[in-house]
Amino acid sequence: MAIGVKVVERPDREASYLRASLKGMALTFSHIFRPKVTMQYPEDKSAPDWSISPRWRGTHRMLTDEQGRAKCVACGLCPQICPSNCIKLVPGEDENGNRYPLIYEIDEFRCIFCGYCQEVCPEEAIHVGVHYENSEYDRSRFVYDLERLCAQTHAVSTLWDPSDPKGA
């Protein structure tokens, strides 16, 4: 397969950029009369025409059962499927043979918030939530352990439904 090269000739006369500059300035000046869309974020957390998508994937959350224990059965699917390798899971087993996580940690700095952990969980224990305001003074606070994951109370995200390709 040969590569085709297209030769473009330069204009013979000197080009004037006055018309292009005037069109650019007209576009800029037309924005003066349009309504402003800036939201003063920390003070105004919502505007009439602004809301977070219900499919937004933010901070993780571990759901608990009636006794307050994590629903996780330490199957090991979430650390296996995680593309960023941000989940650390050490399984344990009690005297009745029930599995539970001894250590369950998610490094939110490494996480790419893909939602695979939520999709693969057979017990629907781990969820990505709609919480998006994550600021800490210490980097170690971004490693969420099992206790902190269970203490999260924010709503969970509704991920994309393959049966609804347009996401309506």
Secondary structure by P-SEA (a helix, b strand, c coil): cbbbbbbbbcccccccaaaaaaaaaaaaaaacccccccccccccccccccccccccccbbbbbbccccccccccccccccccccccbbbbbbbccccbbbbcbbbbcccccccccccccccccccccccccccccccccccccccaaaaaaccccccccccccccccc
